[in-house]
Amino acid sequence: MSYDLLVIGGGIHGAGIARDAAGRGLSVLLVEKDGLASHTSSASSKLVHGGLRYLEYFHLRLVRESLLERERLLAIAPHLVERRRFVLPYRSRLRPAWAVRLGLFLYDWMGRRSTLGPSQGFRFAQSPYGRPLQAKLRYGFAYTDCTADDSRLVILNAKDAAERGAHVHVGHRFVRGTRDGRHWRAEIRDEASGVSRGVTARAIVNAAGPWVSEVLRGRLGSPNGRKLRLVKGSHIVIPRLYEGDHAYAFQHTDRRLVFVIPYLREFTLVGTTDMPWTGDPGPASIEPEETEYLCEVVSRGFKRPVVPTDVRWSFAGIRALQDDGTARASAITRDYALDLDAPAGLPPVLSVVGGKLTTYRILAEQALEKLEPHLGSLAPPWTATAALPGGDITGGQFDALPPALGRLYPYLGEDECRRLSRAYGTRAMRMLDGTRSRADLGENFGGGLTRLEVDYLRREEWARSADDVLWRHSKAGLWAKPAEVQRLRAYIGR
Ligand SMILES: Cc1cc2nc3c(=O)[nH]c(=O)nc-3n(C[C@H](O)[C@H](O)[C@H](O)COP(=O)(O)OP(=O)(O)OC[C@H]3O[C@@H](n4cnc5c(N)ncnc54)[C@H](O)[C@@H]3O)c2cc1C
């Protein structure tokens, strides 16, 4: 097959670029060696944010751009992106109050066109935000940012790309590519069968995340490419620590910010760490000292201490960051770069380095701008206002969706309606279409996951394994018991 664009990597950047390109009329092939979002893009802190902390390093453009993107993502994916109040307890020894106030003032000012409220300072004794905290924490600030379901954001970008004509091949590795006149000749291998096939493309996007150098140098034979720093970040998930929808951002003695965020009604998400990484990015997992570090940060702030045995789940991801010469892993720039390798008269490869979940859409737009001179005139940018699948919710009012679902399918419980609305938006109706009773949803695999949903994920969203279903396409893995996981494995294997 012959394509305009071959995109390597089914993380947020690959999926976002494939979607944008397909919507501009290009023929696109996206290849992902594992499952969609199976690496960094499902291991983030799940913030769609300007990045208050980056102000300290004067990354003003990145913060401004991220704040704009936060608004856009809220509008195009109101089911996946949620407004959330963040409470920042003040500790005088770490940062002076005037510096925090100035940072928040700048943050508010940069996001002044936002629909999210401004920041404020307060005493914990007079605020419900202070209730779960230790008495030594007396003052704090609050500001608003967003959280999102990172892996579903990837999946729905890939879904939209496919609905606009892109071919999405998961479980397919990009093996190598060579330039042949004005085209790339590429070998793609189906990892399950081991069978390889050749495709040609006019341009390649290398969105392989932590493998970006391995793909560029090892598989595309390019001597170019910038120096990277791989940094691992880990999170723990513990039983819900406090009441309320607000999150906390704790300043630790090492000056890092650790977020404590309500997660899926029953849990609290805590992260992240920053550790230099030199190994293969594939099998990253949390180390015991990272768990202890995160427990310590939480226990210093909350009345209720947290210990490693409280941890229900943990995950780790690797960032591939531009090496800006900074010594501390947490201080390396989170900004992105788009490196174009396009020798005269030969087909281009564009590598994505660094970046954030928050800025994926604008990054995709800029990637196509860079490729346009090589691909010929493209349709204009379109993704800033086009809803992602399921995001076409009237007036963007998410809260109206779960009760509407409940009226259409009265046999669903309130929590079920909310979970399905969050995950699928208006597409939940497509999934449930034709069902008249609970029995029509079929067997329950735990965590509310029914056979109807598993079939939908396999048919419509490229889920291939129980792990895909339980941890990326849904988070039912947090509730599913071992026997239920076994049953799911057997069902998928059948
Ligand atoms: C701990 C942590 C916390 C973070 N928190 C936030 C946050 O709160 N907010 C935010 O905005 N950003 C956050 N980020 C950043 C964000 O998660 C990343 O920038 C983003 O997920 C990177 O996406 P990606 O598509 O570049 O990489 P990935 O998601 O890693 O995708 C790359 C894909 O390429 C595939 N691939 C590699 N080689 C091949 C090959 N040869 N053939 C086929 N496929 C291949 C891989 O399997 C992989 O799935 C965080 C990152 C980390 C690590």
The ligand as an ORCA input file, in Angstrom:
! r2SCAN-3c Opt
* xyz 0 1
  C       5.299     10.513     34.932
  C       4.754     11.398     33.862
  C       3.756     12.317     34.174
  C       3.253     13.151     33.175
  N       2.235     13.980     33.489
  C       1.705     14.785     32.542
  C       0.573     15.587     32.849
  O       0.019     15.531     33.948
  N       0.087     16.404     31.880
  C       0.654     16.469     30.648
  O       0.177     17.258     29.847
  N       1.699     15.663     30.303
  C       2.226     14.824     31.211
  N       3.264     13.990     30.908
  C       3.809     14.009     29.546
  C       3.013     13.139     28.586
  O       2.531     11.994     29.226
  C       3.900     12.745     27.403
  O       4.445     13.892     26.821
  C       3.163     12.024     26.313
  O       2.377     10.973     26.824
  C       4.152     11.459     25.305
  O       3.419     10.828     24.294
  P       4.123     10.157     23.056
  O       3.068      9.861     22.069
  O       5.244     11.043     22.589
  O       4.853      8.861     23.638
  P       4.225      7.430     24.041
  O       2.943      7.567     24.714
  O       5.288      6.677     24.757
  O       3.965      6.757     22.642
  C       4.998      6.288     21.809
  C       4.549      4.976     21.213
  O       5.430      4.610     20.158
  C       5.421      3.196     20.092
  N       6.590      2.728     19.336
  C       7.901      2.863     19.683
  N       8.691      2.279     18.737
  C       7.858      1.777     17.783
  C       8.075      1.053     16.563
  N       9.306      0.729     16.132
  N       6.984      0.675     15.842
  C       5.724      0.984     16.260
  N       5.476      1.651     17.412
  C       6.526      2.060     18.155
  C       5.456      2.791     21.554
  O       5.013      1.452     21.743
  C       4.560      3.834     22.197
  O       3.241      3.363     22.411
  C       3.775     13.101     31.860
  C       4.769     12.171     31.549
  C       5.241     11.304     32.534
  C       6.268     10.290     32.194
*
